[in-house]
Amino acid sequence: MRKNAEARVKTWKVQKLEATVAQEQEVFQSKLAEQQRQIEALTAGLQKVSAQLEMSEPAPHGA
């Protein structure tokens, strides 16, 4: 009888840990997606500035 109770407690603990891991994975994925959006926005901004700089640079003069 005691082994059965211990097994149920262990099963409950494992289930609780699995739920915690699943929740942490969701949080991680959400943060990862947000960071990816930020990277894409920063990349687009850098490309825009780079293009503006290229257009504003004076043409090279022949020597």
Contacts in CASP RR format, 6 or more apart in sequence:
PFRMAT RR
TARGET T0000
AUTHOR 0000-0000-0000
METHOD contacts of the structure
MODEL  1
MRKNAEARVKTWKVQKLEATVAQEQEVFQSKLAEQQRQIEALTAGLQKVS
AQLEMSEPAPHGA
END
